[in-house]
Structures are given as structure tokens and as C-alpha cells.
Amino acid sequence: MYKEIVSFIRKTFNTPKGIIPLHEPRFWGNEKKYLLDCVDSTFVSSVGRYVDLFEEKIKNYTGSKYAIAITNGTSALHLALKLAGVEKNDLVISQPLSFIATSNAISYLGAFPAYVDVDKKTLGMSDEKLSEFLQKKTFFKDDGFCYHKASGKKISACVPMHTFGHPVKIDVIKVLCKKYNISLVEDAAESIGSKYRLKQTGTFGNLGIFSFNGNKTITCGGGGVIITDNIKLAKMAKHLSTQAKITHPWNFGHDEIGFNYRMPNINAALACAQLEQLENFIERKRILSEKYKQFFSKTDIEFFTEPQNSCSNYWLNSIFFKNRKQRDKFLKYMNSNGIMTRPSWTLMTNLKMYKNCVRENIENSEWIEERLVNIPSSVILKPSNEI
């Protein structure tokens, strides 16, 4: 069976020999043209027309009112959490099945993650487990904020992540956050272009973030963005990301501690070209997911399909095995045969930095970690070819 999988993947990606990456970028559009234009302009740092153009394109694509280009997704999340009001010693609700950047961004502010389990049907934060946690483990103080009973810490934010590009039940999570006066910061790092109930991910929270790392659906090498409909938060994001510099024709004045988080113009040039191809990329990635779905339906390996009410970008395609032993056997065979496959991340609760954080029952996360494998998910074929 494993030989058949190798053969199928090589045929699908038209790569009879060599390594097939998990997710590699595709530069089929205006990337070189815009990069050359950027270099010729000499504006390659954080000032330049492509930064403004990229922010405008993101606003138009997502339907958000404001977009602030940032150096990378982790920095965008760090800044978004600060804007959401997260302070030292606060708790921020997160999920144990996540890339470490989510927990790290919380830690940068001196806050602590509180881990709520994920849903097997979405791979992201479970709305049911979140509701149970808030009902049983929290209380309100006279200041109107929600506090954790056991630790006494204020719960200032909730950061659900759309894992591997698949939307969580973000509408229900939004209602819960509003009920408990918790800021909703949407970690949509992996889900650019994914929709939940016809609405773009990243647009449900007070703030949302995307990543444009080299392995994402579209990339500018690094890069991230914060989106919001709140003008006050947008202005503060712009201000803090530029070292909190006070605008002046020549003086260098700063009114608080800021960050060097602005996306360089040369990255933004690449991002603009990639964004022009996003819909085509997603269409082709969804065709790839359908090919995988049909192939694995004839095996005893389960292929993960998009959650209900969702249209996923299928950033990474995932399959499930019956146990860790089968998973590891598959990983060894595929990687030995040039097919890059990866397990899910080590659960945050198993890392020494976060093992003592607040955590609920995380049986779903543990079940997924034992069984999930991500398989090659790059955009297939060039635009001129037929699939």
C-alpha cells in the first residue's frame, strides 16, 4: 500500500524522481516584475508603495476595514494580543494542538496560555470544551472581567487557531467570548482564503492575523498582517509597529515602547504578486484534496475533509492512522522514499516551557497527535496546464 501511495503522489505532482516537499511556494505571476520595480525604486525597507498596496489588497480580499502589514505572523500575533489588552500574569486561552508561535506570542507579554482541547472535526479549538471551561472554571469580578477560579488570574483573550487551514466554529466561539468579556484574537496564520459560513477567516475576531511564511499558501518569504474593523486598534497597530515614532518632518520622537515590526517593501512586492494568484492556488489545492480524498477512500487510511459550513484552503492535507506505531512506520517509509511527510506538532502541554500551564482534559488533542500525518500539499500544475 505504501508503494502505491508513493506512486500516486509522484504521479499527482508529476515528479518521478527526487524529493517532493510538504509545501513549496509557486511563483507563476508578477513576482519578478514587482521585485525588480521595488529594487529600481530603491525603497526596499518599510517605506514604499507596495506596503500600502498590499494592505489595500488584503482589505479588499478579506472584507476587513483595516490591514497592517507586519514582519511575520508571530510578530503580528504578539502585537495583536497587546492591542487586545493582554497584560503580564493574565491568562490567554489557547489550544494544545498548535504551532508553538501561538504560545510564544502569549509569553512575550508575560501572560500564560490556558489550554482548551480541540475538536476532532475541525482540528481547532472546541467550542464545546471552551464553553464548559468558562462555565465551570471561571467567575466575574466587579471590574466586569472574567477570572480563572483556581489561579485567580484574569482571562484577557482567547486565540483559536484554524489548524492547517480548516476553520473552527468561530461564530460560536465569538459569542462565548463576548458573553465572558474576553477579547477574541483569531490566529488565521494558516487559513488565508478559507471561509466559514461564507465569511473569511480572520474577520470574526476583534483582531485577526495571517502569516506569509515560505511554506504558506501564499508567501513573501516572511511577512504577516493584522486585520481589524476597529479604527483605534488599527491606528495603534500601525504606530506600535513603527517603533511608536511620532510623525514629524525631521525629529525622532517616540511616545512609548514600540516594535520594529513593519513589513519591508521588498517583501510586500512579493506579497502583492502572490495575492493576485491566491484564488487560483486555492482552487488547485482543493482539486488536490479531492484527488487525495478519492484515493484514500479505497484504503483503510482516513483522509481529513473540511469541517461543516466551511470552505477550506487545505493548506496542509492530513491523514489519520489507527495508532502511533502505524503513523511512525508510514513517516519512516515515505521520507525514506523522497516524499516529505510530517506529524502534527508536539502538543504544547508536552513542552517543558508550557507543561505547567492551566490545562483542561485534552484527550482529542492527544488522539490527533498520535495519529495525524500531513502529506505533500503544494499547489499542483502550472496555470496553463489542465488538471
Buried (B, 14 or more C-beta within 10 A) or exposed (E): EEEEBBEBBBEBBEBEEEEBBBBBBBEBBBBEEBBEBBEEBEBBEBEBBBBEBBBEBBBEBBEBEBBBBBBBBBBBBBBBBBBBBBEEEBBBBBBBBBBBBBBBBBBBBEBBBBBBBBBBBBBBBBBEBBBBBBEEBBEEEEEEBBBBEEBEBBBBBBBBBBBBBBBBBBBBBBBBBEEBEBBBBBBBBBBBBBBBEEBBBBBBBBBBBBBBBEBBBBBBBBBBBBBBBBEEBBEBBBBBBBBBBEEEEEEEEEEEEBBEBBBBBBBBBBBBBBBBBBEBBBBBBBBBBEBBEEBBEEEEBBBBBBBEEBBBBBBBBBBBBEEEEBBBEBBEBBEEBBBBBBBBBEBBBBBEEBEEBBBBEBEBBBBBBBBBBBBBBBBBBEEEEEE
